[in-house]
């Protein structure tokens, strides 16, 4: 799809107050709970983008464009997109080696433990309205991946009497959900060949942890470490972007998302560094899209996510656990590195009714081998994503789109730093099915 096609005059959008009035309730009924993809960022936003491995910096296709590059909303028609994803992460950890029972050691029970909760419904909603041929306003509501683990409270030979589960404190896991509401404004310049866009980001996070009571001696606030009520966090940031047609059919896009500053998880001030702080890290996207001919488009994106900039995510387990208590400014975190993801996608417009898509992405996972112990809770080890999908026009105004993602099994192995001789393997693979209905006005 070229910028010339985007420049076609649009009819005045029909107002749909009922649709917009319901989107917030939809998002709250189905919180955006899922497991890590690119770290804990989603591999893409919207079925069309996800079917092409998440490309979108230079290829806006629907009202989800603002989640990647708000400048693209200037080239999106008057439309409403309602989508539902069924996401299925399959994660487990395996402990090998004899436990060290010496004083001060923290051995794990040998064997393989699988996490429960393998299916998550995740809604996405987008709306765009052309003010005129050059200006657009919209709103996009989406999730950002997330982290969820749920390990049973099994009998463990390494636990003291009465202890059970992964860390000897019963059923173990965390549940992090993130939702974003992002209004946008975009404007085209230079006869429609260039655009700029801005999208404020309003974020809601929820978090709950259980089974971490054995770390109470390492916490600066053990009363707010584990097994608390679900906690809510609110915050804001902004995404800005630009899109330019370098040559006919060849486009370059880029965007920057600021750090999203969140209120702290007060009920977990003894777990996360900086007294419960869990900001959402900044990220940068850039990409090219090329209309090879009237039917085939190829796109390539690069995304860089700065996980290490947030202490609760980037601080390492050791030596931080020895030099500062959990919850302190330099308290231990998950030890995640920054992540750079490369995405390639293509689409073929077979005719007016059918468009077919496919893609592949790769990013070296963010968990060092030395950090596997704490990341039993958050095994964000995925690297490859293989995707496909299609769009089918069902009426002159309505489309149905489908996206499928398979992320092959990935294992990260490392030592248990608190029990010499033990090795921990983190393993996960993922499946995703997404269906979208789009109405053009």
N, C-alpha and C positions, 0 to 999 in steps of 0.2 A: 504494500500500500504506500503510495508516494504522497509527498506533501501537496501535490497538485490535487489529488483526490480529497485530501483533508480540506482544501480551500473551497470546495463546492459550497454554495450557500445552503444554510440549514433553515428548515421551517421553524417557526416559533414553538418552543417546547410547551406541551400541555402540562399544566400544574397538577401535581399528584401529591397533595398534602397527606393523604392516607398512607401512601407508601413510606414517606419519610417519617411519619409519626410512629410507625411501627418498628423501624430498624433498631432503635436503641433497645427495645424490649426483646427483640430477637437475639441480639448479641448478649444480653444479660441472661437469657434463658439457657443459651448454649455458650458458656465461657470458653475462651480460646485455649483449651488445655491440650497439650500434645507433648511429644518428646522431641529431642534435639534433631535438627536436620543439618544446617550449616552452623555448627555450634548450637545455639538455641534460636537462631533466626530461621524463618521459613525459607525454603529454596526458591520461592517465587510468590507472587500475589496475583490472584485471579486465574481462572482456568486456562485462558489463552496463553498467558505467560508461563504458567506451570507446565503446560504441555510442551513448551519450548525450553525447558530446563531453567526457567526463571528470567530469561532475557526480557528487557523492557526499557532500558535507559534511553534507547533511540527508536523504540518500536511501541508506541502507545496503541492499544487496541480496544480498550474499554474503560469504564469509569474506575477501574483499579489502578490506572496509570499513576495516580498521585502517590501511591505507596512506594513507587520506585523513582519516578521523576515527574514532579507536578507540572513541568513545562509541557509535557505531553498532553495534558488535559485540553489545551487549546486546539488540538487536532482530533479530539474525540467528539462524536456527534451528541445530540441530545439523547440521553439514554438512562436506563435504570438497569442495574445488574444485581441479581440475587443468586448467591452461590452457597453450596453446602459441600464440605469435604468430609469424607470418612477416612481418618488417618489411623494407621495401625503400626506402631513401633513394637518390635519383639526384642527385648533386652534381657540380658543375664550376665552374671559374673561367675567366675570359677576361681577357687582358691586351691593351689597346689603346694605341697610341702608340709612337713611336720610343724606344728605350732611350737613357738618358743614360750615356755611357761615361766620364764625368769621374771623377777620383780621388775615392774616398769614396762614390761612388754604388753602388747595388745594384739594377740594372735586372733585369726579368724578361723572359723570351722572349715576344714577342707571339704571340697565338693562344689557342685554347681547349683546356683539358686536363680530361678527365673522370676522376673517381675510380673505381677498381675496387671490388670487394666490395659488391655491391648487394643481397644477401639475407642476413638474419640471423634465426635461430630464437631466440626469447626465451621461456623458460618462466616460469610463475607458479603458486604453490601456496598454498592457504589452508585452514585448519581451524578450526572453532569448536565449543565445547562449552558447553552451558548447565549451570551448577552448580545453579541453581534458576530460578524464574521471573524473578528480578531480577539474577542475576549470570552472567557469561560469561567464559570464558578462551579464548584462541585463539593461533594463530601464522600469520603471513603472510610469504611469501618472494617477493620481486619485484625487478625491475630498475628503474633510474632513467634510462632513456634511455641516454645515453652519447655519445661522440664517436669517429668513425672516418673516416679518409681514407686513400687509397692511390693516390698519383699515380705514374705510370711514370717511369723514368729516361731520358727522351727526350733526343735531341740538341738542344742549345740554342745559339743564336748569341751569346748574351750571356755564356756561361760561358767561363772560361779553358781552355786546353788540358787535356783529361782530365776536365773537368767535364761534368755532365749532370743533367737533372731540374729540378724547380721552383726549388730554391735552389742548384743547381750541385753538389750533394753526393749525386747518385744518386736512387734511388727514395725518395719522400718521403711522409710521412704520420704520423699518430698513431693509437693504438688505446687508448681509455679504456673500461673496462668496470666497472660497479658492481652489486653484489648486496647486498640487505638482508634480514636475518632479524629479524622484529619480533614477539615475543610480546606479548600484550595482555590487559588485564583491564578489564572494563566493568561498571558497576552502575546499575540503574534506581532512581529515587526517585519520590515523589509519585504513587503508584498507577500507575507506569509511564509517566508523561508527561515525565519528565526523566531524563537519564542523563549520567554522566561516565565517561571512559575514559582509560587511559594505556597507551602502547606503547613500551617501550624499543626502541632501534634499534641493531642490531649490523651494521656495514657492512664489506664487503670491496671494495677497488678493485684493478684491475690496469691497468698502463700500459706502453706501449712507443712510442718515437719513432724515426724514421729520416729521414735526408736533411737534417739540420739542422747539419751540420758547418761550413758556411760562416759560421755565427754564433759560431764559437769565439772570435773576437777580442772579442766582446761579452759573453762569459760569465766569471763568476768561478770556474768549475770546469769547464773545457772537457772534462775527462775523463769528466764525468757530464752530458753535454749531449744526446747523440744516439747511436743505434745501440748501445744497451746491451741487456742481457737484459731480459725482461719483469719488471717490478717489482711488488711487492704492497704494499698499504697496508691497515691495519686501524683501526677506530675505532668510536665509539659516540655516540649522542645519544638524544633522547626526543621523542615526540609525545604531546600531551595534547589532549583535546577534550571538547565538550559538545553535547548534542542535546536540544531541548525542543519540545513540541507547544504552539504558541501558541494555536491554535484547533483544533477537530476537523478533521483532514485538512491542517492547515497547520503545517509544521515548520521550525525554524531550527536550523542546526548551525554550529559553528565549531571550528577546531583550530589548534594552533601546533606546528610542528616546529622544534626547536632546531637550531643549528649542529651538524653531525656532525663532531666533532674526530677527524682521521685522523692516523696516523703518516705521516711524510714519505716521498716517493719518493726514497730515498737514491741510487739509480742515476741519478736525473735532478735532482740537487741543483744542477746548473749550468744548468737550464732554467727550472724553476718558482721564483717568488719565495719568499723565506724558506727557502732551502735545500731545495727540493723539497716544500714544503707544498702540499697540495691538499685542504683541508677542503671539506665539502659545505655550501652555504649554508642558512641558515634560511629558512622559508617560512610563510605564513599562509593558511588557507583559511576561507571563510565561504560559506554558501549557504542557500537556501530551497527547500522542496519542497511542492507543493500537489496534493492529490488532488482534481482537478476533479470527478470522479464516480467510480463504482466501477470504471471501466475505464481512465480517462486520468489520468496524473500528469505534471506539468511541474516542472522543477527549474532553478534558476539558481545558479551558483557564481562566486565571485571568488577567484583565487589570486594571491598576491604573493610573488615569489622575489627574495631579496636577493643577486644575483650579485656586486654591487660590494663586498660585505663581505669577500670572499675575495681577497687581494692577487694571487694567481696567476691569477685570473680577471678581476678588476676593474681592475688596474693597466693604464694605457694603454701603448701601444708607445712613443710619443714624448710628452713628453721623457724618459721613464724610461730608454730605451735610451741616451740621451746622458748621463744623470746618475748612473746606477747600472748595475752589471753584471747580466746574467741570473743568477738564483739568489740575488741579494742581497735584503734585506728590501724594498727599493723597486725591485726589478728589474721589467723590462717583463713585462706579461701580455697578455691578450687584449682588454682594454679594454671588457668587457661592462658594460652598464647593468643596473639592476634591471628586472624584468619583471612586469607585471600582466596576468593572463589572465582573460577573461570567457567563461563557458561557459553554454550553454543546451541543455537536452535534454528530450525528451518520450518517454513510452512509452504504448502502447495494449495493454491486455490483451484480446485478441479473444475468448478463451474459456479454458477450463482448460488447454488444450494449447499455445496460441500467444500469445506476447507480442512486439510489434514496437516498435522503438526508433529514434530519430534525434536528431541534435544538430549544433550548430555552435559553435565557439569562436574567439575572436580575442584576440591579445596582440601589441602592438608589439614587434618583434624587438629583441634586446639589443645588436646590433653597430652602433656609430656608423660613418658613412662614412669617418671618419679612421682606422679600425682594420682596414681590409680586408686589409692585407698579411699580418699574422700569422694572421688568421682564414681564410686559405686552408686552414690546418690544421683549423679548427673552424668551418665555415660554418653556424652555427646561426641561419639567417635566416627560419625559418618563422613565419608569423603566423596564417593561417586553417587550421582543421581541420574538415572535413565528415565526418560519421559516420552510420552506420546499422547495424542488426543485429536479431537476434531471439533468443528462447528457445523451444525446443520440448520439451515434456514427453514423454519416451519410455516411462517407467514411473511407478508411483506414487512412486518415490523418486529417479528419475534424470532429469536435464535435460541437453540439449545447447544451448549458446549460441554465437552467432557475432557477430563485430563486424568492420566494415570502416571504414577511415579513408583519406581522401584529403586531402592537404595540397597546395593548388595551388602552382604554380611561383612563387617569390619571388626577386627579384634585388636585391642591395644593391651600389651602385657608389661608389667613392671613389678618391682619388689614391694612387699608390705614393709614400709620403713619402720614399723613398730614391732615387727616380728621377723628378724633375720632368718632367711631360709625359706620363707613363703613367697610365692608369686601369685599375683592377682591378674586375671584376664577379664577385660571388659569387652562384651560382644553385643552387637545389635545389627538388625536389618529392618527395613521399613517398606511399607506399602501405603499408597494413597490413591483414593478414588474421589474425583471432584466433579460435580454436576452444576451447571450454571444455566440460568434463564436470563435472557436479555431482552428488553423492550426498548425500541427506538421510537422517539416521539417526533 
